[in-house]
Amino acid sequence: MLNSLSGRFLLLTAVFVMIAEVLIFVPSVARYREAYLETRLERAQIASLSVLADDMLDPNLERELLVNAGVLNVVLRRDEVRQLALSSPIPEPIFATFDLREAGAATLIGDALRVLADPQNRIIRVIGNPVQDGGLLIEVTVETAPLRMAMIDYAWRILILSAVISVFTAALLFLAVRVFLVRPIKGVVAHMKSYAAAPEDARHVITPSAGVLELREAEEALASLQVQLTGALRQKERLAQLGAGVSKISHDLRNILTSTQLFVDRIEGSPDPTVRRLAPKIVGSLTRAVNLCEATLAFGRVDEPPPTLMRVPIAQVVSDVIDSERLAVGDADISFAEDIPTGLMLRVDSEQLHRVLLNLVRNARQAILATGKPGEISVAAGEDDASWWIEVRDTGPGLPKRAQDHLYQPFHGGVAKGGTGLGLAIAAELTRGHGGRLELRRTGPEGTVFAIVLPKADLALSAAAE
């Protein structure tokens, strides 16, 4: 029960009420002591009136008056004359004197606590003002034992009353918390569990109904979140279905285009000059279509295997990429350069790194070819204490604004006209699989620089592999 909100609130309420009662209890006991002594002074003053009326007072009557007043001696000062009105034998010397005429709250509280703490019966002198202006002052001597017993009895009654008030107040607050807080919170939790069981079902979205302002705001925020999540899940499902359909279409279309490409290769040998002139354009269009299908299939593979990390000479991977791109350049005026330190070894998946570099170098080649001007593509590599890095530089026209805004997002347009942007998306994903990152370090009219940064730390590489 104490682990629940209402249980803890019940306990805290009882504790706080008791603390408040204790703060009230101490002044109450001090006030009770003061009232007790003032009552003794009043009774003593009334008893002394008998002496004023008859100087020859019977000893038995005098003793009875002192017992009824609860005092041992009575001294009354009238007209600057101090007069012993009533007296009886004092069993021991006076322990202390207390003047109630000008005692402050702190003094009264301190005196009361000292009486409670001292179990011995003491004789004390108490001074006060007579009632009804019956003199200048009145002083009495009393025993502390009856006073202490009366104070203890009063304290017990206060404590019992405080406990009853605390329990009653805590119970009411407990019920209030259960009704106004705990029950609505449990309702929200039940809605969340129901929604979690079937988040695609819009019927499980919570309908805000709480009367408490804060809970109402929480329910409204939860409802908004559930609506957005349900929409996102539906969109994700539709996109997954669409992606599966596109992958199948791309697979079949690639096979058809590959067969068509073989037929076009034969057409290039036709003696008809028009056919010979148009054949390369048809081949180029078919090649781009095949590349688009292959890129779509590659990006759509959700079962991309994790990288198999091993020590790889980076120079060999770079050389293979550049050799394949040199063949694709043809007669265009594009030069290639390599700046790879001898013996530099990287801990990577060579096949996946080859795909990353091929996408970057191919994008650079297509960007330069689109300008129709000469250009250069260079690949450099190096290392520092924390990481390896590979830079791919080109002298192309730089990335357009649209490509920079959606740099690694697929199907937002690439560098070349009509591009899909899949190359950079695939390269960035494969790099992240190695625990690294693909950075655009510079782009503009003077060219573009991409960098592959791979960590050396075994922990990061192991986590990437997993």
QUISUL-V487145 format. One record per helix or strand of 3 or more residues. SS is the DSSP state (a for helix, b for strand). FROM is the first residue (numbers start at 1). TO is the last residue. Records with the same first field share a line. If there is no record, write none. Layout:
SS = FROM-TO + FROM-TO
This chain:
a = 5-53 + 59-69 + 105-117 + 131-133 + 144-197 + 202-204 + 213-267 + 273-300 + 314-329 + 350-371 + 401-405 + 422-433 + 458-465
b = 73-78 + 81-86 + 96-99 + 123-128 + 137-143 + 310-313 + 334-339 + 345-348 + 375-383 + 387-394 + 437-444 + 447-455
